[in-house]
Amino acid sequence: MSASSIHAAPVPLSRTGLAAAVVVLLLVAASVHLLGERSGGRALAFALGLGAVLGVVLQRSRFCFYCHARDYFEGGDARGLLAIVAALAVGTVGMHVVMTGWLPVPQPGRLPPDAHIGPVSGALVLAGLAFGAGMVVSGSCISAHWYRLGEGSPTAPFALLGAGAGFLLGFGSWNWLYSATIATAPVVWLPHHLGYAGSAALQLAVFAALAAWLWRKLPAGEAASPTPRRFIDAARRLLHGRWPYAWGGLAVGAIAVIVVLRLRPLGVTAALGSAARDLGNAHGLLPQRLDGLDGFGGCVTAVVESLWQTPNALLVGGLVAGALAAALASGQFKPAWPTVGQVVRGLGGGVLLGWGAMTGLGCTVGNLLSGTMAGALSGWVFGASVLLAVWGGLRLKRLATRA
């Protein structure tokens, strides 16, 4: 039989492929249903659809802040960190353009609505360190746990439960931290001092310097795969092969800009934090008043009546569903029964993730990505603290393994 006849043979759709198609159809049906809602239906459908696209991108490109940092610190592979830099650069340009429409003149005392621009305080550094430590313990950041939930990860459910508990602890410690350091901390937004053009130019210059530094750590080039001759072969490679790091970074940056055209800036913890806050209030676990919290932007953890019908909840739901569809289509949906170690690491690391995300007013998506893209110094400080904690945590793990 000739090679051409082999390639021309039809490939039957697998059971997982059919399951992926069912997930996509359910997402479409849910979006159509939401469009029929009288109040905010279009925004909800947009959130669900864009969340699904984000889930596919994260799953296929393996876009994970912890994994990318670990690959660099342990293996000297800078491709993942370069992808994060690419996302930040694309998002910086897009966000600065969008913000000129929100606030044409960046006057001191005024901030773009809902932007992830927070106070720069000692509590922010502690939040970043805790979040980074939680990444090391649990094996992922919160956004990666969401998409790995769609892959059947045995650790992700417990990490997200732990994150909810961490939010409760964060609410419990908020008033003390607010009085001690947050209330008087400066809120530094670069456009206030440099204008939009100056802020974007400064950040892009820093990203260019970081990229030049990281470029030296790129691994040796791999042999290029042959160009597919048929569309079906290209589509199959897209479904089954890992997407290039650069694709993931550029796509995440673009999605972070697109989302603000209809919704709040990108974040993946607001719904989780609001659920924890509702639970804490219902059982009397939280202070009667959380000083100053609801006055900040970012991943707001406000009390809402219909939590699961909010844009952030549907964006996260779409993320998980999109990741599930992508994992099914690629054969990477592999659920497993959790071990005791996975449960303990998930819960313990999740508590640190949740406390850090609540105290820092966002995670690596909301605070580091969206905040930095908007020119917030808080995003830079949070990101640096997270990286420091990951570096230190990996070193401690290495030392413990040797001992």
C-alpha positions in Angstrom: 0.0 0.0 0.0 1.4 3.4 -0.9 2.1 6.2 1.5 -0.4 8.4 -0.2 -3.2 5.9 0.3 -2.3 5.5 4.0 -2.4 9.3 4.5 -5.7 9.4 2.6 -7.4 6.8 4.8 -10.1 8.4 7.0 -9.5 8.5 10.7 -12.5 7.5 12.8 -13.4 10.0 15.6 -12.5 8.6 19.0 -14.8 8.5 22.0 -12.8 11.3 23.6 -13.2 13.3 20.4 -16.9 12.8 20.5 -17.0 13.8 24.1 -15.0 17.0 23.2 -17.6 17.7 20.5 -20.4 17.3 23.1 -18.7 19.8 25.5 -18.4 22.3 22.7 -22.1 21.9 21.7 -23.1 22.3 25.4 -21.0 25.5 25.5 -22.7 26.8 22.4 -26.2 25.9 23.8 -25.4 27.6 27.1 -24.2 30.8 25.3 -27.4 30.9 23.2 -29.5 30.5 26.4 -27.6 33.3 28.1 -28.1 35.6 25.1 -31.8 35.2 25.8 -31.5 36.6 29.3 -33.0 40.1 29.6 -30.5 41.4 32.1 -26.8 41.2 31.1 -27.2 38.2 28.9 -24.8 39.3 26.3 -22.1 40.0 28.8 -22.6 36.6 30.4 -22.5 34.8 27.0 -19.4 36.7 26.1 -17.7 35.7 29.4 -18.6 32.1 28.9 -17.3 32.0 25.3 -14.1 33.9 26.0 -13.5 31.8 29.1 -13.7 28.7 26.9 -11.2 30.1 24.4 -8.9 31.0 27.3 -9.2 27.4 28.7 -8.2 26.0 25.3 -5.2 28.3 25.0 -4.0 27.6 28.5 -4.4 23.8 28.1 -2.9 23.5 24.7 0.1 25.8 25.4 0.5 24.6 29.0 0.6 28.3 30.1 1.4 28.0 33.8 3.3 30.6 35.8 4.8 28.1 38.2 5.8 25.6 35.5 7.4 28.3 33.4 9.3 29.7 36.4 10.3 26.2 37.5 11.6 25.3 34.1 13.9 28.3 34.2 15.1 28.0 37.8 15.7 24.2 37.6 16.4 23.5 33.9 17.6 26.9 32.5 14.7 26.8 29.9 13.5 30.4 29.4 10.8 29.7 26.8 8.0 29.8 29.4 9.1 33.0 31.0 9.5 34.6 27.5 5.9 33.6 26.8 4.9 35.5 30.0 6.9 38.5 28.9 5.2 38.3 25.5 1.8 38.3 27.1 2.7 41.3 29.3 4.0 43.2 26.3 0.9 42.6 24.1 -1.4 43.4 27.0 0.5 46.5 27.9 0.0 48.0 24.5 -3.6 47.0 24.3 -4.5 48.0 27.8 -2.9 51.5 27.5 -4.9 52.1 24.3 -8.2 51.0 26.0 -7.5 53.1 29.1 -7.3 56.2 27.0 -10.9 55.7 26.3 -11.8 55.1 29.9 -9.8 58.0 31.3 -8.4 60.3 28.5 -6.3 62.3 30.9 -4.6 60.3 33.7 -5.0 62.9 36.4 -3.7 62.2 39.9 -6.4 61.0 42.2 -8.3 59.2 39.4 -8.0 55.6 38.3 -9.5 53.6 35.4 -12.7 51.8 36.6 -12.2 48.3 37.9 -8.5 48.2 37.0 -6.2 46.0 38.9 -4.3 48.9 40.5 -3.6 48.3 44.2 -1.7 49.7 47.1 2.0 48.9 47.3 2.6 47.8 50.9 4.3 45.2 53.0 1.1 43.2 52.9 1.4 43.0 49.1 4.9 41.5 49.4 3.7 39.0 52.0 0.8 38.1 49.7 3.2 37.5 46.7 5.5 35.4 48.9 2.6 33.3 50.2 1.2 32.9 46.7 4.5 31.8 45.3 5.0 29.3 48.2 1.5 27.9 47.5 2.5 27.4 43.8 5.5 25.4 44.9 3.5 23.3 47.4 0.5 22.6 45.2 2.3 22.5 41.9 0.4 25.3 40.0 -1.1 28.7 40.3 -4.8 29.1 40.6 -5.4 29.7 36.8 -3.5 26.4 36.1 -5.5 24.5 38.7 -8.6 25.7 36.9 -7.5 24.3 33.6 -6.1 21.2 35.1 -9.4 20.6 36.7 -10.6 20.1 33.1 -7.8 17.6 32.6 -8.9 15.5 35.5 -6.0 16.5 37.8 -6.3 14.7 41.2 -4.6 17.7 42.9 -6.6 20.6 41.4 -9.9 20.1 43.3 -8.2 20.1 46.6 -6.0 23.0 45.7 -9.1 25.0 44.8 -10.9 24.0 48.0 -7.8 25.0 49.9 -7.8 28.3 48.1 -11.3 28.9 49.3 -10.2 28.3 52.9 -7.2 30.6 52.3 -9.6 33.3 51.2 -11.5 32.9 54.5 -8.2 33.2 56.4 -7.4 36.3 54.3 -10.7 37.9 55.2 -9.9 37.2 58.9 -6.5 38.9 58.8 -7.6 41.7 56.4 -8.6 44.4 59.0 -5.3 44.1 60.9 -3.2 44.2 57.8 -5.3 47.1 56.5 -4.7 49.1 59.6 -1.1 48.2 59.9 0.1 48.8 56.3 -2.4 48.9 53.5 -4.5 51.9 54.5 -1.5 54.3 54.3 0.3 52.6 51.4 0.7 54.5 48.1 -1.3 53.4 45.0 1.3 53.9 42.2 -0.1 54.0 38.7 2.6 54.8 36.1 0.4 56.9 33.8 -0.1 59.4 36.6 3.6 60.2 36.5 4.6 59.4 32.8 1.4 59.6 30.9 0.1 56.7 28.8 2.8 56.9 26.2 5.6 57.2 28.8 4.2 54.4 30.9 3.8 52.0 27.9 7.3 52.9 26.6 8.9 52.3 30.0 7.3 48.9 30.4 8.0 47.8 26.9 11.7 48.8 27.4 11.8 46.7 30.6 10.2 43.8 28.8 12.7 44.1 25.9 15.6 44.0 28.4 14.1 41.0 30.1 13.5 39.2 26.8 17.1 39.9 25.8 18.3 38.5 29.1 16.1 35.4 28.9 16.9 34.8 25.2 20.4 33.6 26.2 18.7 30.7 28.0 16.8 29.3 25.1 17.5 25.6 24.5 19.0 24.4 21.3 16.6 24.5 18.4 14.6 21.4 17.7 14.2 19.9 14.2 11.2 21.5 12.5 8.3 19.3 11.8 7.3 18.8 8.2 4.5 21.2 7.0 1.2 19.4 6.8 0.0 18.9 3.3 -3.7 18.6 4.1 -5.9 20.8 6.3 -7.0 17.7 8.4 -3.4 17.0 9.2 -2.8 20.6 10.3 -6.0 20.5 12.4 -4.9 17.1 14.0 -1.5 18.6 14.9 -3.2 21.6 16.4 -5.4 19.3 18.5 -2.8 16.8 19.6 0.5 18.6 19.7 1.6 21.2 22.3 1.3 24.7 21.0 4.5 26.8 20.9 5.2 28.8 24.0 5.0 32.0 22.0 1.5 31.2 20.8 0.3 30.8 24.4 1.9 34.1 25.5 0.6 36.1 22.6 -2.9 34.6 22.9 -3.1 35.2 26.6 -2.1 38.9 26.1 -4.7 39.3 23.4 -7.4 37.8 25.5 -6.5 40.0 28.4 -7.2 43.0 26.1 -10.3 41.7 24.5 -12.0 40.9 27.8 -11.9 44.5 29.0 -13.9 45.6 26.0 -17.0 44.1 27.6 -16.1 43.0 31.1 -13.7 43.7 34.0 -10.0 43.2 33.5 -9.0 39.6 33.3 -9.0 37.7 36.6 -9.9 34.2 37.8 -10.4 34.5 41.5 -13.3 37.0 42.0 -16.0 34.3 41.9 -14.0 32.0 44.2 -13.4 34.8 46.7 -17.0 35.9 46.6 -18.1 32.3 47.3 -15.8 32.1 50.2 -17.0 35.4 51.5 -20.7 34.4 51.2 -19.9 31.1 53.1 -18.0 33.0 55.8 -20.7 35.5 56.3 -23.4 32.8 56.4 -21.6 30.9 59.2 -20.4 34.0 61.1 -16.7 33.3 60.3 -15.8 36.8 59.1 -15.6 40.2 60.7 -18.8 42.2 60.4 -16.9 44.8 58.4 -13.9 44.5 56.1 -12.2 47.9 56.2 -11.7 49.5 52.8 -11.8 46.2 50.9 -14.7 47.0 48.6 -13.2 50.3 47.6 -10.3 48.7 45.7 -10.4 47.4 42.1 -8.9 44.2 41.0 -10.4 40.8 41.7 -13.2 42.1 43.8 -14.7 39.7 46.3 -18.0 41.4 46.7 -21.1 39.8 48.1 -23.5 39.2 45.2 -27.0 37.7 45.1 -26.6 35.3 42.1 -22.9 34.4 42.3 -22.9 31.8 39.6 -24.6 34.2 37.1 -21.8 36.7 37.3 -19.3 37.3 34.4 -16.3 36.1 36.4 -18.0 32.9 37.4 -19.0 32.1 33.8 -15.6 33.0 32.5 -14.0 30.6 35.0 -16.7 28.0 34.1 -15.9 28.5 30.4 -12.2 28.1 31.2 -12.7 24.7 32.8 -15.1 23.6 30.0 -12.7 24.8 27.3 -9.8 23.0 28.9 -11.9 19.9 29.2 -12.8 20.0 25.5 -9.1 20.5 24.6 -8.0 17.7 26.9 -10.5 15.3 25.5 -9.7 16.2 21.9 -6.0 15.7 22.5 -6.3 12.6 24.6 -4.9 14.4 27.7 -8.0 13.9 29.9 -6.7 11.5 32.4 -8.5 11.6 35.7 -6.9 9.7 38.5 -7.8 8.9 42.1 -5.8 11.2 44.4 -3.1 10.0 46.7 -2.8 11.2 50.3 0.2 13.3 49.3 -1.7 15.0 46.5 -4.6 15.8 48.9 -2.3 17.3 51.5 -0.2 19.3 49.0 -3.3 20.5 47.2 -5.0 21.7 50.4 -1.9 23.1 52.0 -0.7 24.9 48.9 -4.2 26.0 48.1 -4.5 27.8 51.5 -1.4 29.8 50.7 -2.7 30.6 47.2 -6.0 31.8 48.6 -4.6 33.9 51.4 -2.1 35.4 48.9 -4.7 36.1 46.3 -7.1 37.7 48.8 -4.5 39.8 50.6 -2.9 40.9 47.3 -6.3 41.6 45.6 -5.6 39.2 42.9 -3.5 36.2 41.7 -0.9 35.9 38.9 -3.6 36.5 36.3 -5.4 39.4 38.0 -2.6 41.1 39.8 0.6 40.2 37.9 -0.9 40.1 34.3 -3.8 42.6 34.4 -2.2 44.9 36.9 1.2 45.1 35.2 -0.5 45.5 31.8 -2.4 48.5 33.2 0.9 50.1 34.5 0.3 49.4 38.2 3.4 49.2 40.3 1.5 46.7 42.5 1.6 44.2 39.6 5.4 44.4 39.4 5.8 44.1 43.1 3.5 41.1 43.4 5.1 39.4 40.5 8.7 39.9 41.9 7.6 38.5 45.2 6.0 35.5 43.6 9.1 34.7 41.6 11.3 35.1 44.7 9.1 32.7 46.7 9.2 30.1 43.8 13.0 30.4 43.6 13.4 30.0 47.3 10.8 27.2 47.5 12.4 25.2 44.8 15.8 25.5 46.5 14.3 24.3 49.8 12.7 21.3 48.0 16.0 20.4 46.5 17.8 20.6 49.8 15.0 18.5 51.5 15.3 15.9 48.7 19.1 15.6 49.2 18.7 15.3 53.0 
